[in-house]
């Protein structure tokens, strides 16, 4: 057991190859990722958000935003797929982690691998790196987040974590999912991983000790929180709040924007143009509101909050649209 900031952390035992890649490639004079203070970063003033006419949209298929030197946030063009899914690329020494692969499989429409390959090549050139190993992973196992997974299956120097519950649990090293916290070393950049089921039964959250970003995937974001298991989600929200009690959190980051800037009002399902989106990142105050919700909601239904909507055991086809 490792005691870190007063918290017991279970060290991950990964496969031999993953250990060699993620934990031993920290050369002398390499990139440093100290956890003593949050590495700063910036979000865009506005994300690409579709257009009135999807056919006339001229935005890139994938928006690439540089949060800081070693952290990138990608967004799928909503004119290609209304989900407008966010994806993430985190860099460490000799290794990169891609979380999620969007909602469109076709490389002609959604060339995610091409974008990621170019991103890695440019990053290597800028920071004197080479032979970066890519880990292709997922926050959870819903199709709007792994559609382009197939684009990476024949990529060299790549680890595909897998798309079954068993593969996900094995790769990260869970033996007591979802309760335990696992430590994952991404080439000298440390992450803490925990289980967050409720929206989907294999979902995980990532905390980056370098940036203090807490990634909450689909289980908590500015939109319709479709919950298949209320008790599991309530426990997951409390688990995230406990993590935020033990680690400093700069922002909560996630997978979608479905809300408008008007409190409690979302965009209709299938919307491909969202000109009045709020920011993607969320605050601990919003997380606290979700914790409060777990203490008062006791039956299935739709519950409206200023920055998110809880669809407690409500079919996905249902909506709050008038």
Protein Blocks (a to p, Z undefined) as FASTA:
>chain_A
ZZeehiacddddddfklmmmmmmmccehiacddfkbccdddddfbdcebjfblmlpcbdf
bdcddfblmbccddddfklpmnlpacdddddehiacdehjbjbfblklmcmklmmmmmmm
mmmmmnopahiacddddfbdcfklmmmmmmmmmpghiacfbjcfklmmmmnopabbckbc
cdddeehiacdddddehjbmkbccdddfklopacehjmbccdddddfblklmmmmmmmmm
mmmmmpccfbdcdfbdfbdfbehiacdehiabdfkbccfbdcfklmmmmmmmmmmgccec
ddddfkbccdehiafkbcfbZZ
